[in-house]
Amino acid sequence: MIFLFLIIVTIIVVLYGKGYRFGQTEGKPGLSGTGLLVATSQPNGAQIFVNNHLTSATNNTINLAPGEYDVKIVKDGYFPWNKKIKIQREVVSKADALLFITTPKLEGITDSGVANPVIDPSLRQIAFTVASQSARKNGVYILDMTSRPILTLQSASTQIVDDTLDKFSQGIPSWSPDGRQLVATVSSRLGFPTTYLLNTNFNQNPRDVTETLGNVNETWILQRETKERSRIDGLKPVLRNVISQDFKILSWSPDETKILYTASQSANIPTIINPPLIGTDSAPEIRLIQKGSVYVYDIKEDKNFKILDYIPYATRPLPLTWFPDSEHLIFVNDSQINIMEYDAQNKTTVYAGPFVDNYVFPWPDASKIVILTNLGNSNLVPNLYTIGLK
């Protein structure tokens, strides 16, 4: 009897864990199968509305009958999160909401005027030039976004070269693929353009690489190609063929599980993972891609989502940047900064004030966004500011 009792209890526990509940089945009492919705949010403690009914609070698990539900996660002081989620029997579905505050805080990083900011490939350092000070204070600076300044962020920037040797403040810095070096081309006092190779610490005697710039560029190109090849070589052969034929890769997500790309030609992406995984993102995907449109392909789930229709990117920089969590994209459009999920859902405008369009960078811990702005005052030289998101 004890053994039989343990078997029965085990069966009940297993069925309960799979989502089965006692209730009405076809109008009669019985055991009905349900699916599980795991609802989480950052920050937690938000309200969960299922089909406009307050159901629970995050972080929690909800049993629902199979079907499609409108799930809304709401917290005071934050923009709401909303998504249609498909619930399947015995399958765990996720609603993971990153909530953004409705009153972001603006904080200055620099106060001496900034030009030509450029972020390194690791998305951790921003190089920029300063030209409004003395020769020793002008030059190239680096903002290390991983440092933890004691007082304010204004102490997080470090000068790596000044204007005593040449007009570095007039140059445009460019990062190496590993983020350990930069090159800057300036018009020297003799009137000829000169290119220097700079390290990320202070350069007392910058190295003139004008005559050997071709070798430097070849080395950097080889580094980029080697890294790209190592990423692609780890993929399934059928996916490698699709990428080589149909994708023009724009960027990889920070965790390298997703690809932001434009379609190099119209094509149909074949099923890579067969049978398809269960419990994946239920947002509608598009496998038939159109040339020139922008998409995100999720390698782990074999899902493809359309982000934007064709835009002539040759005329301006791409308005999309990966957010550090690899689950969101920063989308700059119509003088607004938006953050949306990688499946193009839940687009949220987090900033609509004045800023220079081409200079919007994510903070590595996803707590802020860095912008270049003069706060709408044309008499001021733009400076770097952070927009707090948490």
Helices and strands as residue ranges (DSSP letters): H 2-17, E 21-25, E 28-32, E 35-42, E 47-50, E 53-57, E 60-64, E 67-74, E 81-87, E 92-98, E 106-108, E 115-119, E 125-130, E 139-144, G 153-155, E 157-162, G 168-170, E 172-175, E 181-187, E 193-199, E 207-208, H 213-233, H 237-246, E 247-252, E 258-263, E 267-268, E 288-289, E 294-298, E 303-308, G 313-315, E 320-322, E 328-333, E 336-341, E 348-351, E 360-362, E 368-373, E 383-388
